[in-house]
Amino acid sequence: MTHLQLQEILQSGKNSKIEFKASKEKLNKDAFDSICAFLNRSGGHLILGVNDKKEVIGVDENSIQKILDTLVVNANNPQKLNPPYYLSPYVLEIDGKKIISVYVPESSQVHSTAGKIFDRNEDGDFNVTSHSELVTQLYLRKQKTYTENQVFPFVSIDDFKSSLFDRVRALVRNQRLNHPWLELSNEELMKSAGLHKKDMLTGNEGFTLAGVLLLGKEELILSVLPHHKTDAILRVENIDRYDDRDDIRLNLIESYDRLTEFVSKHLRDKFYIEGEQRISVRDHLFREIIGNLLVHREYTNPFPAKLVIEKEQVITENWNKPHNIGNIDPSNFSPYPKNPMIARFFKEIGWVDELGSGVRNTYKYCELFRSETSPTFIEGDTFKSIVPLVKKTTQVALKLKVKQYQRELYSY
């Protein structure tokens, strides 16, 4: 969250996605009621150091670390939040006072805190534990909306690629030296990541589709989703077919590697000084593009995801559950998590950032990668991203192609 975004939140006031807590010297007792409700409903921001009158009172400097520790420890304690959900609070300063911001995404699971289930609306957090009909509706909504939650009771830990767990631990260690996953067994890590759950409608318990896709062996993935694949295509000289192609039918960790290697192989890099660090603009840009392609995809549909490198542009396509139709405006759009557990896993290993940041980062790095250019995102039954590889002076033809894609989109 930027300083400007925080100012906008303070101006808008408390609503279904914003909750203020004073938390001057310690975390409010009901803070996890709001966290639980955000997870169960549509996500939101918990702002500590602001009272109900939208006055910034600040968190006491000597209490900040204690409150941060309390948030992280309790979020990973199933007796406090079940199932656990790893949160990343951070400190901001406004008007010389410190506040703590906690972004809580919508979860694909139903959570409880201290044995109570909370839901959220414009008026705040509501304990629905004793309302069996409301709880059932909550489970049904999650199950219907998020196919990544599908449980496979006969899948065992041996069906997963063991070497990937060591790599995951190395990646999370780079993000946080004391990350809780570092001390867990492979199966415990899966449970902590929300990739093993009980289906409350059928009573079945086991690893989820999200877990299978993230860390499964190839034979496991193809037995669960025979149509699963991501197509990487180079089409520059031979535009009727292709110049190079990689047919990827692997778990998402290895798919990410293969797509990154394909981009590195066929697109020249451009370096840039960001702050005091020299960065690869190409790697930063396509980290966002590839992450979006893998994370925000409806995997139960057989439509193959594609990354196509052409002479003047890079196109990605994947099947989608649209919440809007048409072009996405980065200055005015509401991001919606398509696969929250997969997104969360990618965030923990440092491959994606906060929900919604991918579009903004793509605009930023696209302009650095090829001067005066902007990407295009088109949402529909298929989600398409178009990254220009030419300067603005040669984009008239590209605009015509975008219009063609839009006509195709509306024809579905």
LOMI-279076 format. One line per 4 residues: number of its first residue (from 1); their letters; for each residue x, y, z of C-alpha. Coordinates in nm, 3 decimals. Layout:
<nupas>
NUM	A	X:Y:Z  ...
</nupas>
This chain:
<nupas>
1	MTHL	0.000:0.000:0.000  0.134:0.345:-0.093  0.097:0.665:0.107  -0.156:0.788:-0.153
5	QLQE	-0.362:0.468:-0.126  -0.366:0.503:0.251  -0.492:0.861:0.221  -0.772:0.741:-0.009
9	ILQS	-0.867:0.469:0.241  -0.880:0.720:0.526  -1.101:0.948:0.318  -1.338:0.668:0.219
13	GKNS	-1.376:0.546:0.575  -1.477:0.209:0.716  -1.668:-0.021:0.481  -1.694:-0.392:0.394
17	KIEF	-1.328:-0.397:0.287  -1.177:-0.150:0.536  -1.149:-0.191:0.915  -0.975:0.047:1.156
21	KASK	-0.837:-0.056:1.496  -0.668:0.179:1.743  -0.411:-0.079:1.866  -0.210:0.195:2.031
25	EKLN	-0.004:-0.033:2.255  -0.137:-0.381:2.176  -0.346:-0.560:1.918  -0.721:-0.518:1.971
29	KDAF	-0.888:-0.834:2.100  -1.132:-0.836:1.807  -0.869:-0.781:1.535  -0.880:-1.148:1.433
33	DSIC	-1.259:-1.128:1.405  -1.201:-0.885:1.117  -0.920:-1.094:0.969  -1.143:-1.402:0.977
37	AFLN	-1.435:-1.209:0.822  -1.216:-1.067:0.543  -1.086:-1.415:0.460  -1.439:-1.552:0.450
41	RSGG	-1.593:-1.274:0.244  -1.412:-1.053:-0.012  -1.082:-0.962:0.152  -0.987:-0.619:0.283
45	HLIL	-0.742:-0.395:0.467  -0.699:-0.395:0.844  -0.543:-0.062:0.950  -0.393:-0.042:1.300
49	GVND	-0.328:0.298:1.453  -0.650:0.461:1.328  -0.963:0.497:1.543  -1.329:0.467:1.437
53	KKEV	-1.341:0.841:1.368  -1.071:0.794:1.100  -0.824:0.982:1.318  -0.463:0.870:1.284
57	IGVD	-0.352:0.817:1.643  -0.054:0.598:1.555  0.089:0.283:1.709  0.332:0.335:1.994
61	ENSI	0.688:0.300:1.861  0.784:0.057:2.137  0.481:-0.164:2.066  0.517:-0.203:1.690
65	QKIL	0.734:-0.515:1.687  0.523:-0.685:1.954  0.205:-0.625:1.754  0.369:-0.747:1.431
69	DTLV	0.484:-1.064:1.606  0.138:-1.120:1.754  -0.025:-1.091:1.412  0.212:-1.332:1.239
73	VNAN	0.224:-1.590:1.521  -0.153:-1.599:1.573  -0.223:-1.615:1.198  -0.020:-1.937:1.191
77	NPQK	-0.173:-2.079:1.509  -0.472:-2.307:1.429  -0.609:-2.246:1.779  -0.640:-1.877:1.692
81	LNPP	-0.709:-1.894:1.317  -0.819:-2.218:1.157  -0.710:-2.303:0.897  -0.399:-2.084:0.947
85	YYLS	-0.326:-1.813:0.692  0.012:-1.644:0.662  -0.016:-1.262:0.674  0.242:-0.997:0.586
89	PYVL	0.178:-0.681:0.791  0.395:-0.379:0.728  0.455:-0.038:0.884  0.375:0.296:0.722
93	EIDG	0.420:0.651:0.843  0.161:0.925:0.799  0.170:1.270:0.956  0.471:1.162:1.160
97	KKII	0.283:0.868:1.315  0.336:0.495:1.256  0.051:0.271:1.150  0.040:-0.098:1.063
101	SVYV	-0.136:-0.212:0.746  -0.249:-0.572:0.699  -0.387:-0.672:0.360  -0.608:-0.980:0.399
105	PESS	-0.706:-1.141:0.067  -1.022:-1.340:0.014  -0.953:-1.704:0.094  -1.086:-2.003:-0.093
109	QVHS	-1.154:-2.170:0.244  -1.387:-2.101:0.536  -1.193:-1.980:0.842  -1.275:-1.957:1.210
113	TAGK	-1.106:-1.770:1.493  -1.107:-1.913:1.844  -1.376:-2.155:1.726  -1.607:-1.884:1.584
117	IFDR	-1.687:-1.818:1.216  -1.718:-1.453:1.114  -1.859:-1.301:0.796  -1.844:-0.940:0.678
121	NEDG	-2.074:-0.671:0.540  -2.090:-0.291:0.532  -2.170:-0.276:0.905  -1.875:-0.484:1.022
125	DFNV	-1.797:-0.837:1.139  -2.073:-1.085:1.225  -2.047:-1.408:1.419  -2.242:-1.661:1.210
129	TSHS	-2.126:-1.973:1.396  -2.468:-2.060:1.536  -2.649:-1.983:1.208  -2.611:-2.317:1.030
133	ELVT	-2.781:-2.194:0.711  -2.539:-1.900:0.676  -2.239:-2.124:0.743  -2.360:-2.376:0.484
137	QLYL	-2.404:-2.095:0.229  -2.051:-1.980:0.304  -1.908:-2.327:0.234  -2.120:-2.366:-0.080
141	RKQK	-2.005:-2.030:-0.215  -1.639:-2.114:-0.160  -1.676:-2.461:-0.312  -1.861:-2.332:-0.618
145	TYTE	-1.634:-2.035:-0.681  -1.292:-2.190:-0.625  -1.228:-2.517:-0.804  -0.873:-2.516:-0.663
149	NQVF	-1.041:-2.639:-0.341  -1.141:-2.974:-0.491  -1.025:-3.251:-0.255  -0.859:-3.575:-0.371
153	PFVS	-0.874:-3.817:-0.075  -0.665:-4.089:-0.240  -0.365:-3.867:-0.322  -0.073:-3.925:-0.080
157	IDDF	0.236:-3.721:0.003  0.439:-3.966:-0.208  0.258:-3.839:-0.519  0.433:-3.504:-0.483
161	KSSL	0.779:-3.417:-0.609  0.995:-3.424:-0.296  1.278:-3.213:-0.441  1.039:-2.921:-0.485
165	FDRV	0.982:-2.891:-0.111  1.351:-2.816:-0.054  1.334:-2.553:-0.326  1.023:-2.397:-0.172
169	RALV	1.199:-2.374:0.165  1.496:-2.203:0.000  1.266:-1.954:-0.171  1.070:-1.866:0.145
173	RNQR	1.397:-1.832:0.337  1.494:-1.559:0.090  1.173:-1.379:0.181  1.194:-1.429:0.557
177	LNHP	1.467:-1.603:0.756  1.228:-1.732:1.023  0.943:-1.830:0.791  0.728:-2.095:0.967
181	WLEL	0.744:-2.333:0.668  1.117:-2.387:0.726  1.062:-2.606:1.032  0.774:-2.813:0.894
185	SNEE	0.773:-3.155:0.732  0.653:-3.179:0.373  0.303:-3.279:0.476  0.287:-3.015:0.749
189	LMKS	0.398:-2.753:0.495  0.113:-2.855:0.265  -0.137:-2.819:0.548  0.004:-2.484:0.657
193	AGLH	-0.023:-2.361:0.297  -0.391:-2.462:0.285  -0.324:-2.736:0.029  -0.474:-3.012:0.246
197	KKDM	-0.827:-2.972:0.377  -1.155:-3.136:0.464  -1.447:-3.095:0.226  -1.725:-2.997:0.463
201	LTGN	-1.995:-3.103:0.215  -1.872:-3.459:0.150  -1.659:-3.524:0.457  -1.364:-3.620:0.235
205	EGFT	-1.024:-3.507:0.355  -0.707:-3.483:0.148  -0.483:-3.278:-0.076  -0.646:-3.017:-0.298
209	LAGV	-0.628:-2.945:-0.669  -0.415:-2.640:-0.583  -0.163:-2.865:-0.408  -0.159:-3.113:-0.696
213	LLLG	-0.094:-2.834:-0.947  0.174:-2.662:-0.743  0.390:-2.957:-0.635  0.260:-3.274:-0.798
217	KEEL	0.455:-3.518:-1.009  0.372:-3.509:-1.379  0.180:-3.840:-1.371  -0.033:-3.717:-1.078
221	ILSV	-0.125:-3.392:-1.253  -0.216:-3.562:-1.580  -0.426:-3.825:-1.401  -0.624:-3.549:-1.229
225	LPHH	-0.633:-3.307:-1.525  -0.550:-3.495:-1.850  -0.591:-3.174:-2.052  -0.340:-2.974:-1.846
229	KTDA	-0.077:-2.790:-2.048  0.079:-2.451:-2.111  0.199:-2.376:-2.463  0.503:-2.151:-2.518
233	ILRV	0.535:-2.052:-2.885  0.779:-1.839:-3.086  0.617:-1.715:-3.407  0.840:-1.458:-3.578
237	ENID	0.958:-1.598:-3.912  0.719:-1.889:-3.961  0.394:-1.712:-3.870  0.173:-1.993:-4.005
241	RYDD	0.315:-2.244:-3.757  0.603:-2.160:-3.524  0.981:-2.119:-3.502  1.011:-2.276:-3.157
245	RDDI	0.771:-2.436:-2.913  0.766:-2.578:-2.560  0.469:-2.798:-2.465  0.466:-2.777:-2.083
249	RLNL	0.264:-3.030:-1.881  0.435:-2.994:-1.544  0.354:-2.860:-1.199  0.332:-2.482:-1.164
253	IESY	0.676:-2.441:-1.006  0.850:-2.611:-1.298  0.610:-2.452:-1.549  0.718:-2.111:-1.419
257	DRLT	1.083:-2.208:-1.475  1.021:-2.336:-1.828  0.824:-2.026:-1.932  1.092:-1.799:-1.787
261	EFVS	1.362:-1.988:-1.976  1.162:-1.966:-2.300  1.128:-1.587:-2.264  1.498:-1.547:-2.178
265	KHLR	1.592:-1.755:-2.482  1.397:-1.545:-2.731  1.377:-1.187:-2.596  1.672:-0.956:-2.549
269	DKFY	1.717:-0.807:-2.207  1.728:-0.446:-2.104  1.889:-0.333:-1.781  1.778:-0.042:-1.568
273	IEGE	1.895:0.126:-1.248  1.615:0.115:-0.988  1.728:0.300:-0.680  2.088:0.188:-0.649
277	QRIS	2.031:-0.157:-0.797  2.077:-0.269:-1.157  1.777:-0.480:-1.254  1.670:-0.686:-1.552
281	VRDH	1.362:-0.515:-1.695  1.276:-0.821:-1.904  1.285:-1.053:-1.602  1.078:-0.816:-1.388
285	LFRE	0.821:-0.763:-1.662  0.770:-1.128:-1.753  0.774:-1.234:-1.388  0.442:-1.049:-1.371
289	IIGN	0.311:-1.184:-1.703  0.402:-1.547:-1.628  0.282:-1.525:-1.269  -0.055:-1.393:-1.386
293	LLVH	-0.083:-1.665:-1.652  -0.029:-1.943:-1.398  -0.205:-1.803:-1.092  -0.526:-1.653:-1.233
297	REYT	-0.639:-1.940:-1.453  -0.939:-2.171:-1.443  -0.764:-2.509:-1.455  -1.072:-2.728:-1.481
301	NPFP	-1.143:-2.594:-1.833  -0.951:-2.776:-2.111  -0.866:-2.452:-2.294  -0.481:-2.456:-2.311
305	AKLV	-0.296:-2.156:-2.173  -0.058:-1.992:-2.420  0.239:-1.760:-2.422  0.311:-1.651:-2.780
309	IEKE	0.613:-1.440:-2.874  0.561:-1.257:-3.203  0.776:-1.000:-3.380  0.589:-0.700:-3.242
313	QVIT	0.423:-0.833:-2.928  0.391:-1.107:-2.667  0.042:-1.249:-2.612  -0.082:-1.467:-2.329
317	ENWN	-0.422:-1.638:-2.311  -0.584:-1.846:-2.041  -0.937:-1.954:-1.952  -1.097:-1.727:-1.700
321	KPHN	-1.392:-1.672:-1.469  -1.464:-1.310:-1.566  -1.605:-1.050:-1.329  -1.593:-0.780:-1.595
325	IGNI	-1.577:-0.773:-1.973  -1.334:-0.568:-2.182  -1.012:-0.375:-2.127  -0.872:-0.338:-1.775
329	DPSN	-0.785:0.015:-1.668  -0.498:-0.005:-1.413  -0.607:0.321:-1.251  -0.961:0.199:-1.188
333	FSPY	-1.012:-0.171:-1.143  -1.091:-0.409:-0.860  -0.868:-0.719:-0.862  -1.042:-1.047:-0.790
337	PKNP	-0.855:-1.358:-0.674  -0.918:-1.646:-0.916  -0.711:-1.904:-0.720  -0.637:-1.755:-0.375
341	MIAR	-0.439:-2.054:-0.242  -0.217:-2.074:-0.551  -0.173:-1.695:-0.542  -0.084:-1.708:-0.174
345	FFKE	0.174:-1.983:-0.235  0.337:-1.782:-0.515  0.342:-1.477:-0.290  0.514:-1.669:-0.010
349	IGWV	0.795:-1.782:-0.241  0.834:-1.429:-0.380  0.704:-1.485:-0.733  0.403:-1.252:-0.714
353	DELG	0.316:-0.952:-0.502  -0.007:-0.830:-0.349  -0.326:-0.891:-0.548  -0.366:-0.621:-0.814
357	SGVR	0.000:-0.518:-0.817  0.073:-0.737:-1.121  -0.119:-0.514:-1.362  0.042:-0.197:-1.224
361	NTYK	0.391:-0.350:-1.228  0.340:-0.471:-1.586  0.260:-0.116:-1.697  0.567:0.014:-1.515
365	YCEL	0.817:-0.236:-1.655  0.662:-0.250:-2.001  0.734:0.119:-2.049  1.093:0.064:-1.939
369	FRSE	1.132:-0.246:-2.158  1.013:-0.076:-2.476  0.999:0.304:-2.450  0.656:0.474:-2.467
373	TSPT	0.454:0.154:-2.480  0.175:0.017:-2.263  0.036:-0.335:-2.229  -0.328:-0.431:-2.283
377	FIEG	-0.536:-0.659:-2.061  -0.868:-0.789:-2.193  -1.097:-0.978:-1.957  -1.361:-1.221:-2.077
381	DTFK	-1.410:-1.597:-2.085  -1.049:-1.595:-2.197  -0.811:-1.351:-2.029  -0.561:-1.197:-2.273
385	SIVP	-0.256:-0.983:-2.209  -0.069:-0.810:-2.491  0.282:-0.674:-2.431  0.409:-0.458:-2.720
389	LVKK	0.767:-0.508:-2.834  0.777:-0.191:-3.045  0.772:0.181:-2.980  0.462:0.395:-2.987
393	TTQV	0.521:0.521:-3.341  0.454:0.173:-3.479  0.151:0.086:-3.266  -0.133:0.170:-3.504
397	ALKL	-0.130:-0.185:-3.641  -0.119:-0.322:-3.286  -0.430:-0.125:-3.192  -0.611:-0.283:-3.484
401	KVKQ	-0.503:-0.625:-3.357  -0.633:-0.543:-3.009  -0.970:-0.451:-3.159  -0.968:-0.781:-3.344
405	YQRE	-0.905:-0.968:-3.015  -1.193:-0.778:-2.856  -1.430:-0.873:-3.138  -1.325:-1.235:-3.092
409	LYSY	-1.383:-1.203:-2.718  -1.738:-1.072:-2.756  -1.817:-1.346:-3.007  -1.773:-1.626:-2.746
</nupas>
